[in-house]
Amino acid sequence: MSRSIGLDATLTDYVRKVNPAESPALKRCREETEAREDANMQVSPEQAAFMKMIARMVNAKTAVEVGVFTGYSALAVAETMKALHGEKARLYACDVSHELIGIAEDYWKEGDVADVIRPVIGDARESLIGLINDGLAESVDMMFVDADKTGYPEYYTAGLTLLRPGGVMLFDNVLWSGSVADPSTTDPDTEALRAIAQKVNQDDRVENAFTAIGDGLLIAMKR
Ligand SMILES: C[S@@+](CC[C@H](N)C(=O)[O-])C[C@H]1O[C@@H](n2cnc3c(N)ncnc32)[C@H](O)[C@@H]1O
């Protein structure tokens, strides 16, 4: 089960009980994904609840997700976006895997958000450039980055172009199960996560907050 860092099973249960209930499609996506060996890639329900609230707070009509997996976080955010903007909402869901997007689409159909989600299949480095070239610069309200960690600097650069002023980028796994605070861990993923935290914190183009939600969620709002 995917859960927030530092929360034991008892507290995780409590937090889930006092958060809004998942939709049936979210519940099925989470439960079926739990049977996979790589299930821990999925965001936790409490992180999804937080992201739905962020979507509401920025009145998200246009959003981008980088790293879809079986579609849980995209489904959560798209539900809120469609509640706010109906069929005019657009979530560009980027993943390198045809197979995973196929799995995700089944949950998006059940959740009645397939019409507002546009899958973008390929390396997200190129997909984000494609979205910029398609005219999305300065129009994106919210972007969630949850793919290859060494790509985070490039996703940040593209995100700064895509976001409107006041739009937010969320970077997942910035605690990397605690590795980022262990100086003896120097693998490329951990180094990339340290680098993005530092870069965002020193960048006067954004307001930022580093939170311990999930496996660490870094929030950057474009000024
Ligand atoms: C941690 S999972 C995403 C979890 C998802 N946000 C959720 O809550 O279920 C990471 C995903 O990123 C995708 N990915 C990895 N490298 C990528 C890249 N360079 N471009 C696009 N997607 C990539 C993987 O295929 C995988 O589905």
The ligand as an ORCA input file, in Angstrom:
! r2SCAN-3c Opt
* xyz 0 1
  C       5.838      6.939    -10.370
  S       5.006      6.479    -11.841
  C       3.679      7.629    -11.925
  C       2.595      7.362    -10.893
  C       1.294      8.089    -11.129
  N       1.466      9.516    -11.040
  C       0.226      7.594    -10.180
  O      -0.111      8.278     -9.221
  O      -0.245      6.477    -10.353
  C       6.151      7.012    -13.080
  C       5.671      6.900    -14.520
  O       6.565      7.681    -15.312
  C       6.713      7.073    -16.576
  N       7.965      7.572    -17.155
  C       9.223      7.265    -16.786
  N      10.109      7.944    -17.533
  C       9.402      8.698    -18.411
  C       9.736      9.623    -19.429
  N      11.006      9.910    -19.716
  N       8.744     10.221    -20.119
  C       7.439      9.940    -19.839
  N       7.061      9.070    -18.858
  C       8.021      8.459    -18.167
  C       6.664      5.595    -16.297
  O       6.264      4.869    -17.447
  C       5.669      5.516    -15.139
  O       4.378      5.204    -15.605
*
